């Protein structure tokens, strides 16, 4: 096994752990929080692992002949990327930095942190042109940033509008009326369905951030596919066993996210927004262009918090505003770190 192959598999393992530990909590965080007192972690993992396995098998083997992707395990999100012939030491830097930042509890975009590294050939070598590419929506990096910021804006405004309209009849009622045991089963079914729908939408968007280290699965044989699947499933089990880790606090800090009824609504809204952005129904940003699901998730929680607090307190307190801007500041910090890291690698190593 040559050095490039070692870097490839080590990069894949680090990226898988970093993405699972960071992005999975955005998708399954409310699922974990609202079920952890009533359902053992391994049953929750079995549910999530089953959907993950379906997504991986469908992407790799395409048993129904539904897809025509250049890189099958990325569900088309990497079709416009050029895969490296040789992997270098600097390919390990983004998942390592992502791992360190994630352990501090800061939700960071794995799309910016990892995928931009594989777009080095599209980034200008001149520093001034590099900076300009960040603001150019026609460039790959600028396009991903534009699509992600649009995701935040739409998620925030959609959630704010929805929760301003319904919180009086949903969230306020949920808080004042605890869920009875005879209705819990009904809400569990609804939540697990909405979470499954959301989880699959996320997987077909963000598996690209992991499998870009294995060239999108295009060169894998069956044994290598099974090995990569086992690695991801094992890491997912570890995250469930740890109840989500540090990033989970972003979910726990929001109003009533432990209520399974609230969690069901959050998951369904998030899934619908991901569905719209992933497929680009309005032909604005390009369906295959990757985006940061982190920005959408943070925008959704921020808009939801604003809508709920308005109904509970009859106004938006400074504490709520501070929390919203703090979360936005965290993901913006992650964006800056990601871009600076890639620019540094471009200038120093390539």
Residue pairs with C-beta under 8 A, 6 or more apart in sequence:
4 86
4 87
4 88
5 87
7 87
7 88
7 89
7 91
7 92
8 87
8 91
8 213
8 214
9 213
9 214
10 92
11 87
11 91
11 92
11 95
11 213
12 210
12 211
12 213
12 214
12 228
12 231
13 231
14 92
14 95
14 96
14 99
15 94
15 95
15 98
15 110
15 114
15 209
15 210
15 212
15 213
16 210
16 231
16 232
16 235
17 95
17 99
17 235
18 95
18 98
18 99
18 102
18 110
19 98
19 110
19 114
19 206
19 209
19 210
20 232
20 235
20 236
20 239
21 99
21 102
21 235
21 239
21 245
21 247
22 98
22 102
22 107
22 108
22 110
22 247
22 294
23 110
23 202
23 206
23 209
23 293
23 294
24 236
24 239
25 32
25 107
25 239
25 244
25 245
25 247
25 248
25 250
25 251
26 107
26 202
26 247
26 293
26 294
26 297
27 198
27 199
27 202
27 270
27 293
27 297
28 48
28 195
28 199
28 244
29 244
29 247
29 248
29 250
29 251
29 257
30 195
30 251
30 257
30 262
30 263
30 266
30 267
31 44
31 48
31 191
31 192
31 195
31 263
31 267
32 44
32 240
32 243
32 244
32 248
32 251
33 244
33 248
33 251
33 252
33 257
33 258
33 263
34 191
34 257
34 258
34 259
34 260
34 262
34 263
35 44
35 188
35 191
35 260
36 44
36 243
38 184
41 240
41 241
41 243
42 237
42 240
42 241
44 240
45 236
45 237
45 240
45 241
47 192
47 195
47 196
48 199
48 236
48 240
49 233
49 236
49 237
51 196
51 199
51 200
51 203
52 199
52 203
52 232
52 233
52 236
53 229
53 233
54 200
55 200
55 203
55 204
55 207
56 73
56 207
56 225
56 229
56 232
57 63
58 64
58 66
58 67
59 67
59 69
59 72
59 73
59 74
59 75
59 204
59 207
59 217
60 72
60 73
60 217
60 220
60 225
62 72
67 75
67 76
69 75
69 76
69 79
69 216
70 76
70 78
70 79
70 216
70 218
71 78
71 79
71 81
71 83
71 208
71 211
71 215
71 216
71 217
71 218
72 216
72 217
72 218
73 207
73 211
73 214
73 216
73 217
73 220
74 207
74 208
74 211
74 212
74 216
74 217
75 204
75 205
75 207
75 208
76 287
76 288
77 205
77 207
77 208
77 288
77 289
77 290
78 208
78 211
78 212
78 216
78 290
79 288
80 140
80 288
80 289
81 115
81 118
81 119
81 212
81 216
82 118
82 121
83 118
83 212
83 215
83 216
83 218
84 91
84 118
87 213
88 349
89 349
90 117
90 345
90 349
90 350
91 117
91 213
93 117
93 341
93 345
94 113
94 114
94 117
94 338
94 341
94 342
95 113
95 114
97 113
97 337
97 341
98 108
98 110
98 113
98 114
101 108
101 334
101 337
102 108
102 245
102 246
102 247
103 245
103 246
104 246
105 246
105 247
105 249
105 250
106 247
106 330
106 333
106 334
107 247
107 250
107 294
107 297
107 298
107 327
107 330
107 331
107 334
108 294
108 330
108 331
108 333
108 334
108 337
108 338
109 148
109 292
109 294
109 295
109 331
109 334
109 335
109 338
110 206
110 209
110 292
110 294
111 144
111 148
111 206
111 209
111 290
111 291
111 292
111 293
111 294
112 144
112 145
112 148
112 292
112 334
112 335
112 338
112 339
113 334
113 337
113 338
113 341
114 209
114 212
115 144
115 208
115 209
115 212
115 290
116 123
116 140
116 141
116 144
116 338
116 339
116 342
117 341
117 342
117 345
118 212
119 140
119 141
120 342
120 345
120 346
120 350
122 139
122 140
122 141
123 130
123 133
123 141
123 342
123 343
123 346
124 130
124 132
124 133
125 346
125 347
127 343
127 347
130 343
130 346
133 139
133 141
133 142
134 141
134 142
134 145
134 339
135 142
136 142
137 143
137 146
140 289
141 339
141 342
143 285
143 286
143 289
144 289
144 290
144 291
144 292
145 335
146 285
147 277
147 285
147 286
147 289
147 291
148 291
148 292
148 294
148 295
148 296
149 295
150 277
150 284
150 285
151 273
151 277
151 291
151 292
151 293
151 295
151 296
151 299
152 295
152 296
152 298
152 299
152 328
152 331
153 299
154 273
154 277
154 296
154 299
155 270
155 273
155 295
155 296
155 297
155 299
155 300
155 303
156 299
156 300
156 302
156 303
157 303
158 269
158 273
158 300
158 303
159 269
159 299
159 300
159 301
159 302
159 303
159 304
159 307
160 303
160 304
160 306
160 307
161 303
161 307
162 269
162 303
162 304
162 307
163 171
163 303
163 304
163 306
163 307
163 308
163 311
164 306
164 307
164 310
164 311
165 307
167 307
167 308
167 310
167 311
167 312
168 311
170 261
170 262
170 265
171 255
171 256
171 262
171 308
171 311
171 312
172 308
172 311
172 312
174 256
174 259
174 261
174 262
175 255
175 256
175 259
175 312
179 187
179 259
179 260
179 261
184 260
187 260
187 261
187 264
188 260
190 264
191 260
191 261
191 263
191 264
191 267
194 264
194 267
194 268
194 271
195 263
195 267
197 267
197 268
197 271
198 267
198 268
198 270
198 271
198 274
201 271
201 274
201 275
201 278
202 274
202 293
204 278
205 274
205 278
205 290
205 291
205 293
206 293
208 216
208 290
209 290
210 232
211 217
211 228
214 220
214 224
214 228
217 225
217 228
220 228
239 245
244 251
250 298
250 301
250 327
251 257
251 301
252 258
253 323
254 301
254 304
254 305
255 304
255 305
255 308
255 309
255 312
256 262
256 308
257 263
257 266
266 300
266 301
266 304
269 300
270 296
270 297
270 300
273 296
273 300
274 293
274 296
276 282
277 285
277 291
277 296
278 287
279 287
280 286
280 287
280 289
285 291
292 331
292 335
294 331
294 334
295 331
298 327
298 328
298 330
298 331
301 327
302 324
302 327
302 328
305 320
305 323
305 324
306 316
306 320
306 324
309 316
309 317
309 320
310 316
